[in-house]
């Protein structure tokens, strides 16, 4: 008698194999490696000045208006849900300080928001893949800043669809406007653009 393979176990093994590859090669390749349900994403170019400055300014502006027990954190660690088969590395995460007191990856369901600055080399990663992955991970607010065009979007209100969870609300903005991320309003003035 032959038994069919368990699809959840196959997915779990596939994810573990991809996770092992990322851990082995991340320090030896330029850029950033992330895992999606489609496979490993490699953003080949390390973020440069405008990208990093945008993330830093957004982080600083949020921390000026948020309560002291919340952080707008840039840098490591990753957010990861092995059951969903996704490991991402947002440019900025809004999270309670207490929820960062953990070893390894952050549980994405503890995030208040994830913020991405669009990569010059792989914009679809932020505008397409993460728009799909972040509601799947339960991240309630996803904000995109695009230095290529001086535009962005705030996505929120996760709802179920036949294709999986999706954001129901999208508010587009132009650099220079004020935007609201979760409960906090900040300016998008003086954010750098790619030349």
C-alpha positions as CSV (number, residue, x, y, z in Angstrom):
1,X,0.0,0.0,0.0
2,X,1.3,3.4,-0.9
3,X,0.4,6.5,1.1
4,X,0.4,10.0,-0.3
5,X,2.9,12.5,1.2
6,X,1.4,14.9,3.7
7,X,1.4,18.3,2.0
8,X,1.9,20.2,5.2
9,X,4.9,18.1,6.1
10,X,6.3,18.6,2.6
11,X,5.8,22.4,2.9
12,X,7.5,22.3,6.3
13,X,10.5,20.4,4.9
14,X,10.7,22.7,1.9
15,X,10.7,25.7,4.2
16,X,13.3,24.3,6.5
17,X,15.6,23.5,3.6
18,X,15.2,27.1,2.3
19,X,15.8,28.5,5.8
20,X,19.0,26.4,6.1
21,X,20.2,27.7,2.7
22,X,19.6,31.3,3.7
23,X,21.5,30.8,7.0
24,X,24.4,29.2,5.2
25,X,24.9,31.8,2.4
26,X,23.5,35.1,3.8
27,X,26.9,36.4,5.0
28,X,28.6,35.5,1.7
29,X,26.3,37.2,-0.8
30,X,25.5,40.9,-1.3
31,X,22.1,42.2,-0.4
32,X,19.3,40.5,1.5
33,X,17.7,37.0,1.3
34,X,14.1,36.4,2.3
35,X,11.8,33.5,2.0
36,X,8.3,33.6,0.4
37,X,5.8,30.9,-0.5
38,X,7.3,31.1,-4.0
39,X,10.9,30.5,-2.9
40,X,13.9,32.5,-1.9
41,X,14.0,36.2,-2.9
42,X,17.4,37.8,-3.3
43,X,17.6,41.6,-3.4
44,X,21.0,41.8,-4.9
45,X,22.0,45.3,-4.1
46,X,22.6,46.4,-0.5
47,X,20.5,49.4,0.4
48,X,22.2,52.7,-0.3
49,X,22.0,56.2,1.2
50,X,18.5,57.3,0.1
51,X,17.0,54.0,1.2
52,X,18.7,53.9,4.6
53,X,18.0,57.7,5.2
54,X,14.3,57.2,4.4
55,X,14.1,54.3,6.9
56,X,16.0,56.3,9.6
57,X,13.8,59.4,9.1
58,X,10.6,57.4,9.2
59,X,11.8,55.6,12.4
60,X,12.7,58.8,14.1
61,X,9.4,60.6,13.2
62,X,7.4,57.7,14.5
63,X,9.3,57.4,17.7
64,X,8.6,61.1,18.4
65,X,4.9,60.5,18.4
66,X,4.5,57.0,19.7
67,X,4.4,55.9,23.4
68,X,7.7,55.1,25.0
69,X,7.0,51.4,25.2
70,X,6.9,51.1,21.4
71,X,9.8,51.1,19.0
72,X,10.1,51.9,15.3
73,X,13.0,49.6,14.9
74,X,15.4,49.4,11.9
75,X,17.8,46.5,11.4
76,X,17.7,42.9,12.4
77,X,16.0,40.5,13.3
78,X,13.7,39.0,10.7
79,X,10.0,38.4,11.1
80,X,9.2,34.7,10.5
81,X,6.2,32.4,10.4
82,X,7.5,28.9,9.5
83,X,3.9,27.5,9.3
84,X,3.1,30.1,6.6
85,X,6.5,29.4,5.0
86,X,7.6,33.1,5.1
87,X,10.6,34.9,6.5
88,X,10.8,38.6,5.8
89,X,13.1,41.5,6.8
90,X,11.1,44.7,6.9
91,X,13.1,48.0,6.8
92,X,11.2,49.3,9.9
93,X,9.0,47.4,12.3
94,X,6.7,49.1,14.8
95,X,6.6,46.8,17.8
96,X,6.3,46.8,21.6
97,X,9.7,46.9,23.2
98,X,8.7,43.9,25.3
99,X,8.0,41.8,22.2
100,X,11.6,42.2,21.0
101,X,12.9,40.5,24.1
102,X,13.2,37.2,22.3
103,X,16.0,35.2,20.7
104,X,15.9,34.6,16.9
105,X,13.2,35.8,14.6
106,X,10.3,38.0,15.7
107,X,6.7,36.6,15.6
108,X,5.1,38.8,12.9
109,X,1.8,38.8,14.8
110,X,3.4,41.0,17.5
111,X,4.0,43.8,14.9
112,X,1.9,46.9,14.9
113,X,3.2,47.8,11.4
114,X,5.8,46.9,8.8
115,X,7.4,49.6,6.7
116,X,9.3,49.1,3.5
117,X,11.4,51.5,1.4
118,X,11.2,50.2,-2.2
119,X,14.4,48.8,-3.5
120,X,15.7,50.2,-6.7
121,X,16.8,46.7,-7.8
122,X,13.6,44.7,-7.0
123,X,10.5,47.0,-6.6
124,X,8.0,44.1,-7.1
125,X,9.3,42.5,-3.9
126,X,7.7,45.4,-2.0
127,X,4.8,46.3,-4.2
128,X,3.6,42.7,-5.0
129,X,5.1,39.9,-2.9
130,X,5.0,41.7,0.5
131,X,1.5,43.0,-0.2
132,X,0.6,39.3,-0.4
133,X,2.8,38.1,2.4
134,X,2.3,40.7,5.1
135,X,-1.5,40.1,5.6
136,X,-0.8,36.3,5.5
137,X,1.6,36.9,8.4
138,X,-1.1,38.9,10.3
139,X,0.8,42.3,10.1
140,X,-2.1,44.8,10.5
141,X,-0.5,47.7,8.7
142,X,1.9,47.7,5.9
143,X,3.4,51.0,4.6
144,X,5.4,51.4,1.4
145,X,7.7,54.3,0.6
146,X,8.9,54.5,-3.0
147,X,11.9,56.8,-3.5
148,X,11.8,56.1,-7.3
149,X,8.5,58.0,-7.7
150,X,8.1,60.0,-4.4
151,X,4.9,58.1,-3.7
152,X,3.7,55.4,-1.3
153,X,0.7,53.6,0.2
154,X,-0.6,52.6,3.6
155,X,-2.4,49.3,3.6
156,X,-4.6,48.0,6.4
157,X,-7.7,46.1,7.4
158,X,-6.9,42.5,6.7
159,X,-9.8,40.5,5.4
160,X,-10.2,37.0,4.0
161,X,-10.4,36.3,0.2
162,X,-10.4,33.1,-1.8
163,X,-6.7,33.8,-2.5
164,X,-5.9,34.2,1.2
165,X,-5.8,37.2,3.5
166,X,-5.5,40.6,1.9
167,X,-5.5,44.2,2.9
168,X,-8.9,45.8,2.3
169,X,-7.9,49.4,2.6
170,X,-5.2,51.2,0.6
171,X,-4.4,54.9,1.0
172,X,-2.0,56.3,-1.5
173,X,0.2,59.3,-0.8
174,X,2.7,61.7,-2.3
175,X,5.9,62.6,-0.5
176,X,5.3,65.8,1.4
177,X,1.9,64.8,2.7
178,X,1.0,63.7,6.2
179,X,0.1,60.0,6.6
180,X,-1.3,57.9,9.5
181,X,0.4,54.7,10.4
182,X,-1.8,52.8,12.8
183,X,-2.6,55.6,15.3
184,X,0.2,58.0,14.6
185,X,0.4,60.8,12.0
186,X,3.8,61.8,10.6
187,X,5.1,63.9,7.8
188,X,6.6,62.5,4.6
189,X,8.3,65.8,3.9
190,X,12.0,65.9,3.0
191,X,12.4,62.2,2.2
192,X,15.1,61.5,-0.3
193,X,14.5,60.3,-3.8
194,X,16.7,58.0,-6.0
195,X,18.5,60.0,-8.6
